[in-house]
Amino acid sequence: RLGPQHVAPLIAVADLTGKLASGLSMRFFSLYFWRELGLPPTVAMLMLVGNNLGSAAWTIALQRLSLRIGRVSTILLVKSCGVSL
């Protein structure tokens, strides 16, 4: 039977599976943006840099939130926001 103690490991496994599955396609984003959308490679790379900087900023903000409402609650909140998008 699954309980609260299983939530964090299940989320970690789901995240790892998703990241491993998308790892190869991430390498070809700049090529897609260049060929299909006509974006210069520099712009595509700047978008990826912006994505990484945004992820870093959210990591800091969510770490502070987790100190207030708890780690598992923060994870569930972020996952539910991601699912709704």
C-alpha positions as CSV (number, residue, x, y, z in Angstrom):
1,R,0.0,0.0,0.0
2,L,1.3,3.4,-0.9
3,G,1.6,6.1,1.8
4,P,3.0,9.6,2.2
5,Q,6.5,8.2,2.5
6,H,6.3,7.0,-1.1
7,V,5.4,10.3,-2.7
8,A,8.9,11.8,-2.9
9,P,10.5,8.6,-4.4
10,L,7.7,8.2,-6.9
11,I,8.1,11.8,-8.1
12,A,11.9,11.4,-8.3
13,V,11.5,8.3,-10.5
14,A,9.0,10.0,-12.7
15,D,11.3,13.1,-13.1
16,L,14.3,10.9,-13.9
17,T,12.4,8.9,-16.5
18,G,11.1,12.1,-18.2
19,K,14.6,13.7,-18.2
20,L,16.2,10.6,-19.6
21,A,13.5,10.3,-22.3
22,S,13.9,13.9,-23.4
23,G,17.7,14.0,-23.2
24,L,18.2,13.1,-26.9
25,S,15.6,15.5,-28.3
26,M,17.0,18.4,-26.3
27,R,20.2,18.2,-28.3
28,F,18.3,18.9,-31.5
29,F,16.2,21.9,-30.4
30,S,18.7,24.4,-31.9
31,L,18.7,22.5,-35.2
32,Y,14.9,22.5,-35.3
33,F,14.6,26.2,-34.5
34,W,17.2,27.0,-37.3
35,R,15.7,24.7,-40.0
36,E,12.0,25.0,-39.3
37,L,11.6,28.5,-37.8
38,G,14.6,30.2,-39.4
39,L,16.0,31.3,-36.1
40,P,19.7,31.9,-36.0
41,P,21.6,29.4,-33.8
42,T,22.7,32.2,-31.5
43,V,19.1,33.1,-30.7
44,A,18.2,29.4,-30.1
45,M,21.2,29.1,-27.7
46,L,20.2,32.4,-25.9
47,M,16.7,30.8,-25.4
48,L,18.2,27.7,-23.9
49,V,20.5,29.9,-21.6
50,G,17.4,31.9,-20.5
51,N,15.7,28.6,-19.8
52,N,18.5,27.5,-17.6
53,L,18.7,30.8,-15.8
54,G,14.9,30.7,-15.2
55,S,15.2,27.2,-13.8
56,A,18.0,28.4,-11.4
57,A,15.8,31.3,-10.2
58,W,12.8,29.0,-9.6
59,T,15.0,26.6,-7.7
60,I,16.0,29.3,-5.3
61,A,12.5,30.6,-4.9
62,L,11.0,27.1,-4.4
63,Q,13.6,26.1,-1.9
64,R,12.5,29.1,0.2
65,L,8.9,28.1,-0.2
66,S,9.7,24.6,0.9
67,L,11.0,25.9,4.1
68,R,7.6,27.5,4.8
69,I,5.2,24.8,3.6
70,G,7.3,21.7,3.5
71,R,9.2,19.9,0.8
72,V,6.6,17.4,-0.3
73,S,3.9,20.1,-0.4
74,T,6.1,22.2,-2.5
75,I,6.8,19.3,-4.9
76,L,3.1,18.5,-5.2
77,L,2.3,22.2,-5.8
78,V,4.9,22.5,-8.6
79,K,3.9,19.2,-10.2
80,S,0.2,20.2,-10.2
81,C,1.1,23.5,-11.8
82,G,3.1,21.7,-14.5
83,V,0.3,19.3,-15.2
84,S,-2.2,22.1,-15.6
85,L,-0.1,23.7,-18.2
